[in-house]
Amino acid sequence: MPLSRRQKISLASAAVIFAIPVAAIAVLSHADWNRAKPWLNARVSEALGRPFAIEGDLSLTWQQAGGGTQPGWRGYLPWPHLQATKVRLGNPVAMTSDSADAATVSQLAFSLNPLALLDKQIVIPQLRFDAPQLHLLRKQDGQNNWTFDRQNPSSPWRLQLQSVVFSKGTVTLADAVTQAQLRADVDTLSGDARYGIAWKLSGIYHGDQVQGDGKAGSVLSLQQDSTPFPVQASIRTGKTSLAIEGTLTRPTRLAALDVRLKIAGPSMARLYPLTGVLLPETPHFSTEGHLTGTLAPGGGDWVYDNFTGKVGSSDVQGKLAFSARKPRHLLRGEVHSRLLQFRDLGPLVGADSSASKSERGVTQQQPAGRVLPVETFKTERWTSLDADVRYTADKITRDADLPISELDTHVLLSDGVLSLAPLNFNIAGGTLRSQIKLDGSGKVIANGIAAELTASARHLRIKQLFPRLDALQASIGEINGDASLSAIGNSVASLLGSSNGEVRALINRGSISKLLLEEMGLNIGSVVLAKLAGDKQVKLNCMAADFVATRGLMQTRQFIVDTDDAVLHIDGTVNLANEKLDLTLQPDSKGLRIFSLRSPLYVHGTFSQPDVSVDKGVLALRTGGALALATVAPFAALLPLVNTGPGDTSECATLLAQARVKPVAPPPGKQPVKKAR
C-alpha cells in the first residue's frame, strides 16, 4: 500500500530529527576537540574562580547518560565523555602570588551533563584522576586554596563536581596556621572491598616530625550526604600516636566525621601541637572512644564520647566536647575514674620522678637536695582555651593502706584563670574541702601564676593517715585544720616560696603513740622501756599548731602538744623559699622519768636533710651534776636525771594562753624571744 503524502512528510521529518543528533554526534566524535580547549578553559576558570588549563590533548567519546542513572528519556541521551592530559589548576586569584599550582594531573577523565549546560552549569558526575599532584596551601589569615565556594559572582557559570576517583599521586600541605609541611604519597589498592587507595605521610606539624599511613575509599562523593567515605589512618609524632577508623560524608566541609579514635602518648599535654586542645601534664596515657564532629573554617565542633583508657595506672572514662569559637575555644565534659593512683597526679605539679619527666619530654629536672617541685607551668597556652570539666573518682590510693575516696572537682578555665571549685575528697576517715584559683592570664604576673588557696580538713584520723609508721599504729586521734594562702610564682616551689597567709591544725579527742611522744621528748629511759614492753597509749589532750606565712617564711604563732605525761612547746620558722628548718622543741614532762633529759631540741637543716640536735650545754650541766654526785653516792647520781614535771596542766585553753607569753629556749648564742600576745 503506497504511503500518503502526509505519511511521507512525517517519516521524512522524523528521519531528519533523528539524523541531526546522530550527525552531530558523529561530527563531534571526529572533531578536533583541542580547538575547544580555550572555550572550556575559560568556562571552568570562571566557574572555579581560579586559572584552569588543559595543556595536553583533549578527546571526546560518548557514553550512556550518567551511567544509566538518569530517569525517563534523559536516560537515552548520550553524554560526552572527555579525556584530557596535562591539566593544571591554579590557586585562587587572591593567592596567585604563590608559585605552585593547586593541582596538576597527568590525565583526567570526566563526563558532562549536556542539558545542564543550557542552564550554564558544568555538572560533572564523576572525575577520575591519573597521577595527580595536589598542593594544598593555607595562609596565616586562614585563606586557603581548597575551598571552591568563592566563585566569581559576576560569572553565570557554576561548577558542580559530584564525585572524585583517586589513583596514584602525591598530596602536599603547606599550612601557616599549624606550621605544617606535610607530604602524602597515594597509591591504588586492588582486591580490597572497602578501601581503594593507600597513603603514607611524612613531614612536620607544629614543629614536630610526623609520620603516618592509612587507607581510604577510591570514590569520594562530594554531593551525597548519605554516601559514606571510608577512612583509616595511623599518625605518629614523637612518642604520641593517633589512630582513626570510620567514615566521612560531605568531605568538602569535612562534615559528619564518625570514627573510632585511639590516642596514646607520654603525656596528654603533648597532644596540644597535634590537636590544638590544651590538656594537663599526665603520665603515659592511652584512650579509645567514639569521635564525631564537623570541621568548620573556624575549627568546628567535636565530641569524644564513651571513651575509656588508662592514665598511668589509673583508669579514666567519660565524654568531652570541643567547640571552636571566638574569642577562645571551649572544652566541656565529664571524666570519671573508678581507681586513681595518687602518684599519677604528680606530673600535674611537676612532682613526678626524673624518669617520668624524661618520658614526658620535660628537660627541666629537679635540683639535687630540693623537695618542692621546680617544674614551671606553661601558662602561655592558658588563654587559648576555656574549659568546664567535672572530674570525679570513686577511690584514690597513695599505697595499699591509705585509701582516699570520692574525689570531686570542677575544673573551670576562663581567659587564663584556672579554678578548682571545689576540690573535695575524703581521706583517712575525714574530709578535705578546698577552693583553688590560679590566674595564669599574665595580667598579674607575666609568665607566672597568681594563686589563692582556701582549705579545711575535718576529722582526719591519725591511724589511717599514717598507717605504715610503726610508732603510730596505736594512735586514734583526729586532725582538723584550715589554710588560707596566696602567692605569686611559676612553679610549686616558687609559689610556696612567696606565699602569704595562715595555716592552723588541731589534734584532739584521742590518744597518741607513747613511743613517738617519748622519742620526740628524748626520754631515753622511757624509750628503752617502751621498746622492751611494747607501745602503749598516752591520752592526747590536744595538739595546736598555728603558723603565719610571710613571703614564704612560716613562723610559729602557737605550737603545743599536750598529753597526760608531757607538754611539748615548739617555736621557730620553716622557710619554704630555701627549704630550711629552724625550730626549737622544749619538752616538759609531767611525771617521774628516769634518764629524762629536759634539754631543748633544735631542728635545723633542709627538708631533704633535717638535723636534730640537743642543747649540749644544758645536757652537759645535768650530766656533770650526776657525775659529781656519783663520787658521794652511786644512787644519788640518778637524781639530776629524774624529771618530776611541773604538774598536770592538760587544758588546751590554759596551754594556749600560756604559749602567748612563754619564752622558748633559743639555740646556743641566741637570746630568748617572748611570744607576742
C-alpha positions in Angstrom: 0.0 0.0 0.0 1.6 3.3 -1.1 2.2 5.9 1.6 0.2 9.0 1.6 1.8 12.4 1.2 1.2 13.2 4.8 2.9 9.9 5.9 5.9 10.6 3.7 6.3 14.1 5.2 6.1 12.7 8.7 8.7 10.0 8.1 11.0 12.4 6.4 10.7 14.8 9.4 11.4 12.0 11.9 14.4 10.9 9.9 15.7 14.5 9.9 15.1 14.9 13.6 16.9 11.6 14.3 19.7 12.2 11.8 20.6 15.7 13.1 21.8 14.5 16.6 23.3 11.4 15.1 25.2 13.5 12.6 26.1 15.9 15.4 27.4 13.1 17.5 29.4 11.8 14.5 30.8 15.2 13.8 31.6 15.9 17.4 33.2 12.5 17.8 35.6 13.0 14.9 36.2 16.7 15.5 39.4 18.1 16.9 38.4 19.0 20.4 41.7 20.6 21.1 40.2 23.6 19.3 37.6 23.8 22.1 40.2 24.0 24.9 40.3 27.8 25.1 36.5 28.0 25.5 36.4 25.1 28.0 39.4 26.5 29.9 37.7 29.9 30.2 34.3 28.5 31.3 35.9 26.3 34.0 38.1 29.1 35.2 35.1 31.3 35.6 33.2 28.6 37.5 36.1 27.9 39.8 37.3 31.5 40.3 40.9 30.4 39.5 43.0 29.5 36.5 42.3 26.2 34.8 44.1 24.9 31.7 44.2 21.7 29.6 47.7 21.9 28.2 47.7 18.4 26.6 45.3 16.6 24.2 41.6 16.7 24.7 39.5 13.9 23.2 35.8 13.0 23.3 33.7 9.8 23.3 30.0 9.2 24.1 28.6 7.2 26.9 25.2 6.4 28.3 23.7 9.3 30.3 25.0 9.3 33.9 26.0 5.6 33.7 22.3 4.7 33.3 21.1 6.5 36.4 19.0 9.2 34.6 15.2 8.8 34.6 12.9 8.7 31.5 14.0 10.0 28.1 17.1 11.6 29.7 18.5 8.1 30.1 18.6 7.7 26.3 20.5 10.9 25.7 24.3 10.2 25.4 26.7 12.3 27.4 30.0 13.5 26.2 33.0 11.8 28.0 36.2 13.8 27.8 39.7 12.8 28.4 42.4 15.4 29.0 46.1 15.2 29.6 48.5 17.6 31.3 45.8 19.5 33.2 46.7 22.4 35.5 44.6 24.1 38.2 45.9 27.3 39.7 45.3 29.0 43.0 42.5 31.5 43.7 43.0 35.0 42.4 43.8 36.3 45.9 46.6 33.7 46.2 48.2 33.9 42.7 51.4 35.3 44.1 52.2 31.7 45.3 54.3 30.0 42.6 53.0 26.4 42.9 49.7 25.4 41.2 46.9 24.0 43.4 46.9 20.8 41.3 48.5 19.2 38.2 47.2 16.0 36.7 48.8 13.7 34.1 45.4 12.7 32.8 41.8 13.2 33.9 38.5 11.9 32.5 35.0 13.1 33.1 31.5 13.2 31.7 29.4 16.3 31.2 25.7 16.6 31.6 24.7 18.3 28.3 21.3 19.5 29.5 22.9 21.3 32.4 25.0 23.4 30.0 21.7 25.0 28.9 21.5 26.5 32.5 25.2 27.5 32.4 26.1 24.7 34.8 29.1 22.4 34.4 27.8 19.2 36.0 30.5 16.5 36.4 29.1 13.3 37.9 32.5 11.7 38.3 36.0 13.0 37.9 38.9 10.5 37.5 42.5 11.5 38.3 45.6 9.8 37.0 48.9 10.6 38.8 47.5 13.8 40.5 49.9 16.3 42.2 47.9 18.3 44.8 49.5 21.3 46.5 47.2 22.4 49.4 48.0 25.8 50.9 46.7 27.8 53.8 48.0 31.2 54.9 48.2 32.7 58.4 44.9 34.5 58.0 43.1 31.2 57.2 42.8 31.8 53.4 43.2 28.5 51.6 43.2 27.1 48.1 40.9 24.1 48.6 37.7 26.0 49.2 35.7 26.2 46.0 32.7 28.2 47.1 34.3 31.6 46.4 33.1 31.8 42.9 33.1 34.9 40.7 29.6 36.4 41.4 29.7 38.2 38.0 30.1 34.9 36.1 26.9 33.0 35.3 28.8 29.7 35.1 28.8 27.3 38.0 30.7 24.0 38.6 29.1 21.1 40.3 31.5 18.2 41.0 29.7 15.2 42.4 32.4 12.6 43.0 36.1 12.0 42.6 38.0 8.8 41.8 41.6 8.7 43.1 44.6 7.0 41.8 48.3 7.0 42.4 49.7 10.5 43.2 51.1 13.0 45.7 49.4 15.5 48.1 51.4 18.2 49.9 50.2 20.6 52.5 51.8 23.9 53.5 49.8 25.4 56.4 50.9 28.5 58.1 48.2 28.1 60.8 49.5 24.8 62.1 53.1 25.3 61.0 52.7 22.1 58.8 54.8 20.9 55.9 53.4 17.5 55.0 53.6 15.1 52.1 51.3 12.2 51.4 52.1 9.6 48.7 48.9 7.9 47.4 48.7 4.6 45.6 45.8 2.4 44.5 44.7 -0.9 46.1 43.4 -3.9 44.4 41.3 -6.6 45.9 40.1 -4.5 48.9 36.3 -4.4 49.1 36.3 -1.4 51.4 39.3 0.7 50.6 40.5 1.8 47.1 43.7 3.8 47.9 46.5 3.7 50.5 48.7 6.6 51.6 51.9 7.3 53.5 52.5 10.6 55.3 55.7 12.4 56.4 56.7 15.9 57.3 56.5 18.5 60.1 53.4 19.5 62.1 53.6 22.2 64.8 57.4 21.9 64.6 57.4 18.1 65.3 58.2 15.3 62.9 55.1 13.4 61.8 54.8 10.0 60.1 51.7 8.1 59.2 49.8 5.8 56.9 46.3 4.9 56.1 43.6 3.9 53.6 40.6 5.5 52.1 37.8 4.8 49.6 38.5 5.1 45.9 35.3 7.1 45.1 34.8 10.3 47.1 31.2 11.6 47.0 31.1 15.4 47.2 27.4 15.9 47.0 25.5 13.0 48.6 25.3 13.4 52.3 24.2 9.8 52.8 27.2 8.3 50.9 29.9 7.4 53.5 33.6 7.7 52.5 35.6 5.1 54.5 38.8 6.4 56.1 41.5 4.7 58.2 44.6 6.5 59.5 47.5 6.0 61.9 49.7 9.0 62.7 52.8 9.2 64.9 54.5 12.3 66.1 57.3 11.9 68.6 56.1 9.3 71.2 52.5 10.2 70.6 50.3 8.0 68.3 46.8 8.6 66.9 44.6 6.1 65.0 41.1 6.5 63.5 38.8 4.3 61.5 35.3 5.2 60.3 33.5 7.2 57.7 33.3 10.7 56.4 30.4 12.4 54.5 30.3 15.7 52.8 34.1 15.8 52.6 34.1 19.3 51.0 33.3 20.5 54.5 34.6 17.5 56.5 31.1 17.1 57.9 29.7 14.1 59.7 33.0 12.6 60.7 32.2 9.3 62.5 35.3 7.3 63.6 36.7 5.3 66.4 39.7 7.2 67.8 42.6 5.7 69.7 45.2 8.0 71.3 48.4 7.2 73.2 51.4 9.2 74.4 53.8 10.1 77.2 51.6 13.0 78.4 48.2 14.5 77.4 49.9 17.9 77.2 51.9 16.6 74.2 48.6 16.5 72.3 48.5 20.3 72.0 50.6 20.5 68.8 48.5 17.7 67.2 45.0 18.8 68.2 45.2 22.4 69.4 43.4 21.3 72.6 45.0 22.4 76.0 45.3 19.3 78.3 47.2 18.8 81.6 50.5 17.1 82.1 50.0 13.4 82.9 51.9 10.1 83.0 51.8 7.9 79.9 48.2 7.5 78.7 46.0 5.7 76.2 42.3 6.1 75.4 39.8 4.8 72.9 36.4 6.2 72.1 33.8 7.4 69.6 34.7 10.7 67.8 32.1 12.6 65.8 32.2 16.1 64.5 32.4 18.7 61.8 35.4 20.8 60.8 34.2 24.3 60.1 36.5 27.1 58.8 37.0 28.2 62.5 37.6 24.7 63.9 34.2 23.0 64.1 32.6 21.0 66.9 33.9 17.7 68.1 32.6 15.1 70.6 34.8 12.3 72.1 32.1 10.1 73.7 32.2 6.9 75.7 36.0 6.9 75.8 37.9 4.6 78.2 41.5 4.3 78.9 44.5 4.5 81.3 46.4 7.4 82.6 49.5 6.0 84.3 48.0 3.2 86.5 44.6 5.0 86.8 41.5 4.3 84.7 39.5 7.0 83.0 36.2 7.2 81.2 33.8 9.9 80.1 32.8 12.4 77.4 34.5 15.5 76.2 33.1 18.1 73.7 35.3 20.7 71.9 33.8 23.7 70.2 35.8 26.2 68.2 34.5 29.7 69.0 35.7 33.2 69.5 37.5 34.6 71.4 38.6 31.2 72.8 37.8 27.6 72.1 35.7 25.7 74.7 36.2 22.3 76.2 33.3 20.8 78.2 32.7 17.4 79.6 32.7 14.9 82.5 35.5 12.5 83.3 35.4 9.7 85.9 37.9 7.2 87.4 37.0 4.2 89.4 40.5 4.0 90.9 43.0 6.8 90.8 46.6 6.2 91.8 47.9 9.2 93.8 51.3 9.1 92.1 49.6 9.7 88.7 48.8 13.2 89.9 52.5 14.1 90.3 53.0 15.4 86.7 50.2 18.0 87.2 52.6 19.9 89.6 55.9 18.5 88.4 56.2 16.2 91.4 56.9 13.1 89.4 60.3 11.3 89.1 63.1 12.2 86.8 62.3 9.1 84.7 58.7 10.2 84.4 59.9 13.7 83.4 62.2 12.3 80.7 59.3 10.2 79.4 57.1 13.3 79.2 59.8 15.1 77.3 60.5 17.6 80.1 64.1 18.7 80.1 63.9 20.6 83.4 65.0 18.2 86.2 64.5 18.6 89.9 67.7 20.0 91.5 69.5 17.8 93.9 68.5 18.4 97.5 65.3 20.2 96.7 62.0 18.7 97.7 59.4 21.2 96.4 58.8 20.7 92.6 60.5 23.4 90.4 59.0 22.4 87.0 57.4 25.6 85.6 53.8 25.8 84.5 53.2 26.5 80.7 50.8 29.4 81.3 51.3 30.9 77.8 48.7 28.4 76.5 46.1 29.0 79.1 44.4 31.9 77.2 43.9 29.7 74.1 41.0 27.7 75.7 38.1 27.9 78.1 37.2 24.8 80.0 34.3 23.5 82.0 35.0 19.9 83.1 33.8 17.9 86.0 36.1 15.2 87.3 35.2 12.5 89.9 36.9 9.4 91.3 35.5 6.7 93.4 38.7 5.8 95.1 42.3 7.1 95.3 45.2 5.2 96.6 48.6 6.5 97.7 49.5 3.0 98.7 47.6 -0.1 99.7 47.0 1.2 103.2 45.8 4.8 102.6 42.6 4.9 100.6 41.3 8.3 99.6 37.7 8.2 98.3 35.1 10.2 96.5 37.2 12.9 94.8 35.1 15.6 93.2 36.4 18.7 91.4 35.0 21.2 89.0 37.7 22.5 86.6 37.0 25.9 85.2 39.3 27.8 82.9 38.3 31.2 81.7 40.6 33.7 79.9 43.7 32.2 81.5 42.2 31.9 85.0 42.1 28.2 86.3 39.8 27.4 89.2 39.2 24.1 91.0 35.9 25.0 92.7 35.6 22.8 94.6 38.4 20.3 95.1 36.9 17.9 97.7 37.7 14.3 98.7 37.5 12.0 101.7 40.8 11.0 103.3 41.7 8.9 106.4 38.1 8.8 107.6 37.7 12.6 107.3 37.1 15.2 104.6 39.3 17.8 102.8 37.4 20.7 101.3 39.3 23.3 99.2 39.0 26.0 96.6 41.9 26.8 94.3 42.3 29.8 91.9 45.3 30.0 89.6 45.5 33.2 87.5 47.8 32.5 84.6 46.4 35.2 82.3 49.6 37.2 82.6 47.6 40.2 83.8 49.0 39.9 87.4 52.4 38.4 86.6 53.9 37.8 83.2 54.7 34.1 82.5 53.5 33.2 86.0 50.6 32.5 88.3 48.8 34.4 91.0 47.4 31.7 93.2 44.8 31.6 96.0 44.0 28.6 98.2 41.5 28.0 101.0 41.3 24.6 102.5 39.8 22.9 105.5 40.4 19.4 106.9 38.0 17.8 109.3 38.2 14.6 111.3 41.3 13.0 109.7 42.2 10.0 111.8 45.9 9.7 112.6 45.9 5.9 112.5 44.5 5.9 108.9 46.6 8.9 107.8 50.0 7.2 108.7 49.3 3.5 108.6 52.8 2.4 107.7 54.6 4.2 110.7 55.1 1.6 113.4 55.2 4.3 116.1 51.7 5.4 115.2 49.9 2.1 114.8 48.0 2.5 118.0 47.2 6.2 117.6 43.5 7.1 117.2 43.5 10.9 117.4 41.8 13.2 114.9 43.3 16.1 112.9 41.4 19.2 112.0 42.9 22.1 110.1 42.5 25.3 108.0 44.7 27.0 105.5 44.4 30.3 103.6 47.3 31.2 101.3 48.1 33.5 98.4 51.2 33.5 96.3 52.8 34.5 93.0 55.2 32.3 91.0 55.5 29.9 88.1 56.1 26.6 89.9 55.0 24.8 93.1 58.4 25.8 94.7 58.2 29.4 93.7 54.5 29.7 94.7 55.1 28.3 98.2 58.3 30.3 98.5 56.4 33.5 98.1 53.2 32.5 99.9 51.4 34.7 102.5 48.6 33.6 104.8 47.8 31.3 107.7 47.9 27.6 108.5 46.2 26.1 111.6 45.9 22.5 112.8 44.4 20.9 115.9 44.5 17.3 117.1 42.2 16.3 120.0 39.8 13.7 121.4 42.0 10.7 121.2 45.3 9.1 122.1 48.8 9.1 120.6 51.6 6.7 120.5 53.7 6.9 123.6 56.7 5.6 121.7 56.5 8.5 119.3 56.0 11.1 122.0 58.8 9.8 124.2 61.2 9.8 121.1 60.3 13.4 120.5 60.8 14.2 124.2 64.2 12.4 124.3 63.1 10.5 127.5 65.8 7.8 127.0 64.7 5.5 129.8 61.1 5.6 128.7 62.0 4.9 125.0 64.1 1.8 126.1 61.3 0.6 128.4 58.7 1.2 125.7 60.7 -0.7 123.1 61.0 -3.6 125.6 57.5 -3.6 126.8 55.7 -2.6 123.6 53.9 0.5 122.6 51.3 2.0 124.9 48.7 4.6 124.6 49.0 8.1 126.1 45.9 10.3 126.2 46.3 13.2 123.9 44.6 16.3 125.3 45.4 18.4 122.3 47.9 19.5 119.8 47.5 23.0 118.5 49.6 24.5 115.7 49.2 28.0 114.3 51.6 29.3 111.6 51.6 32.6 109.8 53.3 32.8 106.4 55.1 35.9 105.1 56.8 35.7 101.7 57.3 32.0 102.2 58.6 32.1 105.8 56.3 30.0 108.1 56.5 31.4 111.6 55.0 29.6 114.6 52.5 31.7 116.5 51.4 28.8 118.7 52.6 25.2 118.5 51.9 23.0 121.6 51.4 19.3 122.2 49.8 18.3 125.5 49.3 14.8 126.9 48.8 13.3 130.3 52.5 12.7 130.5 54.2 15.7 128.9 53.9 19.1 127.2 56.0 19.9 124.1 56.4 23.6 123.1 57.7 24.2 119.6 58.8 27.6 118.2 60.7 28.8 115.1 60.4 29.0 111.4 60.0 26.9 108.3 61.4 28.6 105.2 59.5 27.5 102.1 61.7 29.6 99.8 65.0 27.9 100.6 63.5 24.8 102.3 65.4 25.4 105.6 64.2 24.5 109.1 64.8 26.5 112.3 62.7 25.0 115.1 63.2 24.7 118.8 61.4 21.9 120.7 61.1 22.3 124.5 59.9 19.1 126.3 58.4 19.4 129.8 57.5 16.0 131.4 54.7 15.9 133.9 55.7 12.8 135.8 58.7 10.8 137.0 61.0 9.9 134.1 64.3 8.0 134.6 67.0 9.4 132.4 64.7 12.3 131.3 66.9 14.8 129.5 64.8 18.1 129.6 67.2 19.8 127.2 65.7 21.7 124.2 66.0 20.1 120.8 66.9 22.1 117.8 65.7 21.1 114.3 67.9 22.6 111.5 68.9 21.6 108.1 66.8 21.3 105.0 63.6 19.5 104.0 65.7 16.8 102.4 68.3 16.6 105.1 66.9 17.7 108.5 69.3 17.8 111.5 68.1 17.3 115.1 70.4 18.3 117.9 70.3 18.7 121.7 71.4 21.7 123.7 74.7 20.2 124.7 75.4 22.9 127.3 72.3 22.1 129.4 72.8 18.4 128.8 76.5 18.6 130.0 75.4 20.6 133.1 72.9 17.9 134.1 75.3 15.1 133.3 78.1 16.8 135.2 75.9 17.1 138.3 75.3 13.4 138.0 79.0 12.6 137.8 79.7 14.8 140.8 77.1 13.1 142.9 78.5 9.8 141.8 81.6 10.4 143.9 79.3 10.7 147.0 76.7 8.0 146.5 76.0 6.0 143.4 72.3 6.0 143.9 72.2 9.8 144.3 73.8 10.1 140.9 70.4 9.3 139.3 68.6 12.3 140.9 69.6 15.0 138.3 68.3 12.7 135.6 64.9 12.3 137.1 62.2 14.7 135.9 59.3 15.2 138.3 57.4 17.5 135.9 55.5 20.7 136.5 52.2 19.0 137.4 49.1 18.4 135.3 48.1 21.3 133.0 46.0 19.4 130.5 43.6 22.0 129.5 44.2 23.2 125.9 42.8 26.6 126.6 45.3 27.1 129.5 48.2 25.9 127.4 47.3 28.2 124.5 47.1 31.2 126.9 50.5 30.3 128.4 52.0 29.9 125.0 51.4 33.5 124.2 53.8 34.6 126.9 56.0 31.6 127.5 59.7 32.1 126.3 61.2 29.2 124.4 64.9 28.4 124.8 66.8 29.5 121.7 69.7 27.8 120.1 73.1 28.5 121.7 74.2 32.0 121.3 70.7 33.4 120.7 68.5 35.3 123.2 65.1 34.0 124.2 62.2 35.8 122.4 58.9 36.2 124.2 55.9 35.4 122.0 53.6 38.2 121.1 50.2 38.3 122.6 
